[in-house]
């Protein structure tokens, strides 16, 4: 198989070698940073390993010593995004108490998620790639399952007693709403981004308060003689 066709048929997602030496680790991070920059500039379809190699001032063959194709680089970028999101949501869970208000919980979740989205320079084309590229769709599913499962746990801790199916539905509404608006917010200038974040917090708080009230009503009905 010729080197010029690696982005097509060769769809392995594993790195060629794990960077052990400090120099190799730095080189790997540089490749990831350059790929994110080029991805933001050219999108999924425009990105090629030749372009990455040229920006890195290395041969395509040398690049393949680290990654077999562009999809494997995107896989590592997406995995890092998932790891950062897991850390943020686990941190919110570690601080969540029964006394935490819906507004405070919403603030903690969305500010943490916003930081993760801002950290990923090419979040929009990366997210589009995860859903569009068959070899990366499992990471798209992992992202959705992560957000939904963590939100269900948070809702349980907040005292929501709805059925599992209902909590899953609410968590998915949260996922779709926040993912769309966070992508918008990170692409806006600071003033507009701040206003978008404020609007999103209002919407999420209203959503959760509605179901909090329903939970309270269900509890009263059960306790009524």
PAFI-749316 format. One record per residue (C-alpha): z, x, y negated; residue number from 0. Coordinates in steps of 0.001 Angstrom, whole numbers, plus 524288, in hexadecimal, padded with zeros to 5 digits. Layout:
# residues N
+-------+-------+-------+-----+
|     z |     x |     y |   k |
+-------+-------+-------+-----+
|     Z |     X |     Y | NUM |
...
+-------+-------+-------+-----+
//
This chain:
# residues 225
+-------+-------+-------+-----+
|     z |     x |     y |   k |
+-------+-------+-------+-----+
| 80000 | 80000 | 80000 |   0 |
| 7FC12 | 805CF | 7F2F2 |   1 |
| 8062C | 8080D | 7E85F |   2 |
| 7FEBB | 7FF69 | 7DEE8 |   3 |
| 80117 | 7F37C | 7E784 |   4 |
| 80FB1 | 7F4EB | 7E980 |   5 |
| 81310 | 7E9B0 | 7E040 |   6 |
| 80B43 | 7E073 | 7E8E8 |   7 |
| 80C7A | 7E190 | 7F7B4 |   8 |
| 8185E | 7EA94 | 7F857 |   9 |
| 8231E | 7E0A4 | 7F5BA |  10 |
| 82F00 | 7E7E1 | 7FABD |  11 |
| 83A9B | 7E641 | 7F1B3 |  12 |
| 842EE | 7F1A2 | 7F64E |  13 |
| 843EA | 7FDFE | 7EE44 |  14 |
| 83D50 | 809D1 | 7F423 |  15 |
| 84A1E | 81152 | 7F3A6 |  16 |
| 857BC | 80EFC | 7EEB5 |  17 |
| 85A93 | 81799 | 7E2E6 |  18 |
| 865C9 | 82081 | 7E6A0 |  19 |
| 8649B | 82BE2 | 7DD35 |  20 |
| 867BB | 82968 | 7CEE9 |  21 |
| 859D4 | 82CF5 | 7CAE1 |  22 |
| 85406 | 82318 | 7D465 |  23 |
| 85D87 | 818A6 | 7CFC7 |  24 |
| 859A9 | 81B11 | 7C1A6 |  25 |
| 84B4B | 81A9B | 7C558 |  26 |
| 84D24 | 80DBC | 7CC76 |  27 |
| 8541C | 807D0 | 7C0C0 |  28 |
| 84953 | 80CA6 | 7B7C9 |  29 |
| 83F23 | 8060B | 7C06C |  30 |
| 846CB | 7F952 | 7BFED |  31 |
| 84849 | 7FA0D | 7B122 |  32 |
| 839F1 | 7FD2A | 7AF08 |  33 |
| 835E2 | 7F23B | 7B833 |  34 |
| 83E60 | 7E879 | 7B0C7 |  35 |
| 8386C | 7ECE1 | 7A3E9 |  36 |
| 82A83 | 7EBD0 | 7A908 |  37 |
| 82D82 | 7DEE4 | 7AFA5 |  38 |
| 8323F | 7D950 | 7A2BB |  39 |
| 825F0 | 7DE52 | 79C21 |  40 |
| 81B75 | 7DB01 | 7A624 |  41 |
| 82157 | 7D0BF | 7AF45 |  42 |
| 82100 | 7D043 | 7BE15 |  43 |
| 81239 | 7CFBF | 7BF73 |  44 |
| 80FD3 | 7DABD | 7B5D9 |  45 |
| 819CB | 7E400 | 7BBAC |  46 |
| 81499 | 7EE6D | 7C504 |  47 |
| 81A43 | 7FA6B | 7CB94 |  48 |
| 80FCD | 8028E | 7C4C8 |  49 |
| 814F1 | 7FDC1 | 7B7B7 |  50 |
| 822F2 | 800E3 | 7BB9B |  51 |
| 81F2A | 80E73 | 7C06B |  52 |
| 817B3 | 8114B | 7B3E7 |  53 |
| 8233E | 80D41 | 7AB7E |  54 |
| 82C1C | 815C1 | 7B3F8 |  55 |
| 82275 | 82116 | 7B2BE |  56 |
| 821F5 | 8227E | 7C16F |  57 |
| 81786 | 82052 | 7CBA9 |  58 |
| 8167E | 81375 | 7D2F2 |  59 |
| 81902 | 81B21 | 7DF60 |  60 |
| 825B8 | 8207A | 7D9BA |  61 |
| 829CB | 812B1 | 7D5CA |  62 |
| 827A0 | 80E45 | 7E3D3 |  63 |
| 831D6 | 81818 | 7E82E |  64 |
| 83BA7 | 80EE5 | 7E194 |  65 |
| 8357F | 80168 | 7E330 |  66 |
| 82A20 | 7FD29 | 7EBED |  67 |
| 824CB | 7F310 | 7E238 |  68 |
| 827FC | 7EBB4 | 7D5C7 |  69 |
| 82E37 | 7E08A | 7DD51 |  70 |
| 8388C | 7E9BD | 7E2B5 |  71 |
| 83C01 | 7EDE1 | 7D4C3 |  72 |
| 83CD3 | 7DFB8 | 7D083 |  73 |
| 8457E | 7DCFB | 7DC4A |  74 |
| 84F28 | 7E773 | 7D7EE |  75 |
| 84F02 | 7E238 | 7C9ED |  76 |
| 851AD | 7D46C | 7CED8 |  77 |
| 85C61 | 7D90B | 7D80C |  78 |
| 86321 | 7DFC8 | 7CCA4 |  79 |
| 86224 | 7D32A | 7C4D4 |  80 |
| 86885 | 7CBAB | 7CFFD |  81 |
| 87355 | 7D5C0 | 7D13B |  82 |
| 87646 | 7D4E1 | 7C2A4 |  83 |
| 8765C | 7C604 | 7C348 |  84 |
| 87F84 | 7C632 | 7CEFF |  85 |
| 888E5 | 7CF3A | 7C7CD |  86 |
| 888FD | 7C686 | 7BBAB |  87 |
| 88B42 | 7B9D8 | 7C312 |  88 |
| 895C6 | 7BFE1 | 7CBAB |  89 |
| 89C6A | 7C4C3 | 7BF49 |  90 |
| 89C75 | 7B6E7 | 7B9BE |  91 |
| 8A20D | 7B1D3 | 7C689 |  92 |
| 8ACC4 | 7BC19 | 7C658 |  93 |
| 8B115 | 7B73B | 7B8F0 |  94 |
| 8AF83 | 7A8B4 | 7BB72 |  95 |
| 8BC1A | 7A0FC | 7BBE0 |  96 |
| 8BF12 | 79295 | 7BD26 |  97 |
| 8C29C | 79240 | 7AEB3 |  98 |
| 8B586 | 7979B | 7AA08 |  99 |
| 8AE2B | 78D88 | 7A1FA | 100 |
| 8A01C | 789D2 | 7A4C3 | 101 |
| 89C38 | 78FC4 | 797B4 | 102 |
| 8A2B8 | 79CC6 | 79AE0 | 103 |
| 89D05 | 79D13 | 7A88E | 104 |
| 88F7B | 79A2C | 7A331 | 105 |
| 890F9 | 7A4D7 | 798F1 | 106 |
| 894F0 | 7AEF7 | 7A30A | 107 |
| 889F6 | 7ABA3 | 7AC72 | 108 |
| 87EF1 | 7AB1A | 7A282 | 109 |
| 882EE | 7B725 | 79AC3 | 110 |
| 883B8 | 7BEFD | 7A753 | 111 |
| 87698 | 7BA09 | 7AC2C | 112 |
| 87095 | 7BC90 | 79ED4 | 113 |
| 874CA | 7CAD0 | 79FA1 | 114 |
| 86E20 | 7CC2E | 7ACE3 | 115 |
| 8617F | 7C61E | 7A7EF | 116 |
| 86169 | 7CED7 | 79BE8 | 117 |
| 863AB | 7DAE8 | 7A442 | 118 |
| 85757 | 7D812 | 7AC29 | 119 |
| 84C9D | 7DBE3 | 7A2A4 | 120 |
| 841BA | 7D48B | 7A9A5 | 121 |
| 8495E | 7C8B4 | 7AE3B | 122 |
| 83E79 | 7BEAF | 7AC2A | 123 |
| 83373 | 7C5B9 | 7B375 | 124 |
| 83D31 | 7CA2A | 7BDCE | 125 |
| 841C7 | 7BC30 | 7BFF7 | 126 |
| 833A5 | 7B7A5 | 7C06E | 127 |
| 83093 | 7C239 | 7CA58 | 128 |
| 83BBA | 7BE53 | 7D339 | 129 |
| 8365F | 7B091 | 7D461 | 130 |
| 827F0 | 7B447 | 7D4A3 | 131 |
| 827DA | 7BFDA | 7DE0A | 132 |
| 82A3A | 7BB7D | 7EC20 | 133 |
| 830C7 | 7C85A | 7EFDF | 134 |
| 83ADC | 7C691 | 7E50A | 135 |
| 83DC2 | 7B813 | 7E659 | 136 |
| 849CB | 7BA9B | 7EEA7 | 137 |
| 84FDB | 7C110 | 7E2AD | 138 |
| 84CA1 | 7B512 | 7DA84 | 139 |
| 853A5 | 7ACC3 | 7E4BA | 140 |
| 85F20 | 7B644 | 7E4CD | 141 |
| 8604E | 7B4EF | 7D60E | 142 |
| 8607B | 7A613 | 7D6C9 | 143 |
| 86A21 | 7A5E1 | 7E214 | 144 |
| 872FC | 7AF76 | 7DB03 | 145 |
| 873D3 | 7A74B | 7CE94 | 146 |
| 8757F | 79A83 | 7D5F8 | 147 |
| 87FF5 | 79F8A | 7DF46 | 148 |
| 887DE | 7A5F7 | 7D466 | 149 |
| 886EB | 799D0 | 7CBE4 | 150 |
| 88B82 | 79117 | 7D70D | 151 |
| 89739 | 79A15 | 7D8F3 | 152 |
| 89A45 | 7997B | 7CA65 | 153 |
| 8992F | 78AAD | 7CA3C | 154 |
| 8A258 | 789B8 | 7D5E6 | 155 |
| 8AC2D | 7925C | 7CEEA | 156 |
| 8AAD9 | 789E6 | 7C2C6 | 157 |
| 8AF50 | 77E4C | 7CADE | 158 |
| 8A251 | 7779A | 7CD79 | 159 |
| 8A392 | 76F8B | 7D9E7 | 160 |
| 8959E | 76AB3 | 7DB41 | 161 |
| 88E8C | 76BCF | 7E82A | 162 |
| 887FD | 77884 | 7EBE7 | 163 |
| 87A9C | 7727B | 7E9A7 | 164 |
| 87E68 | 76DDC | 7DC0F | 165 |
| 8843A | 77AFB | 7D84D | 166 |
| 877F3 | 78192 | 7DD46 | 167 |
| 86FB6 | 77876 | 7D4F0 | 168 |
| 877C7 | 77B32 | 7C8AE | 169 |
| 8774F | 789D0 | 7CB4F | 170 |
| 86887 | 7894F | 7CCC4 | 171 |
| 8673B | 78209 | 7BFDE | 172 |
| 86F80 | 78CDB | 7B9DA | 173 |
| 866B7 | 7972F | 7C013 | 174 |
| 859EB | 79176 | 7BB4B | 175 |
| 85F14 | 78EAD | 7ADA4 | 176 |
| 86566 | 79BE1 | 7AB61 | 177 |
| 85AA8 | 7A415 | 7B17D | 178 |
| 85050 | 79DE7 | 7A8D4 | 179 |
| 85831 | 79EF2 | 79C55 | 180 |
| 85D70 | 7AC9E | 79EED | 181 |
| 84F7B | 7B186 | 7A046 | 182 |
| 84C7A | 7AB11 | 79330 | 183 |
| 858C4 | 7B07D | 78CBD | 184 |
| 85672 | 7BEB6 | 79080 | 185 |
| 848B5 | 7BE19 | 78AC5 | 186 |
| 84D14 | 7B8EF | 77D87 | 187 |
| 851C1 | 7BFF1 | 7715D | 188 |
| 860A6 | 7C0F6 | 77054 | 189 |
| 86295 | 7B4FC | 76799 | 190 |
| 85A15 | 7ABD6 | 76FAC | 191 |
| 85FBD | 7B154 | 77C4D | 192 |
| 86D8F | 7AE8D | 7779F | 193 |
| 869F4 | 7A089 | 77451 | 194 |
| 86355 | 79EB2 | 78180 | 195 |
| 86F77 | 7A3C7 | 78853 | 196 |
| 877F2 | 79A5F | 7807A | 197 |
| 86F38 | 78EEC | 78417 | 198 |
| 86F73 | 792CB | 79264 | 199 |
| 87E4D | 793AA | 79286 | 200 |
| 87F0A | 785F7 | 78CA7 | 201 |
| 875BF | 780A4 | 79701 | 202 |
| 87C9F | 7872D | 7A268 | 203 |
| 88A0E | 78313 | 79D7E | 204 |
| 8854F | 7750F | 79C19 | 205 |
| 87FC4 | 77554 | 7A9DF | 206 |
| 88C5D | 77A90 | 7AFC8 | 207 |
| 8951C | 77189 | 7A7C8 | 208 |
| 88D72 | 765C9 | 7AC91 | 209 |
| 89024 | 7697B | 7BAA0 | 210 |
| 89E26 | 76D31 | 7B775 | 211 |
| 8A030 | 75F6D | 7B251 | 212 |
| 899F1 | 759AE | 7BE84 | 213 |
| 8A2F4 | 761DC | 7C6FD | 214 |
| 8AEC9 | 75D11 | 7BF52 | 215 |
| 8AA57 | 74EEA | 7C0C0 | 216 |
| 8A872 | 75086 | 7CF5D | 217 |
| 8B616 | 75640 | 7D082 | 218 |
| 8BC00 | 74ACF | 7C91B | 219 |
| 8B4F2 | 74115 | 7D1C0 | 220 |
| 8BA07 | 747B5 | 7DE07 | 221 |
| 8C7F0 | 7481B | 7D8D9 | 222 |
| 8C7BE | 73A05 | 7D406 | 223 |
| 8CFA3 | 730AD | 7DCAE | 224 |
+-------+-------+-------+-----+
//
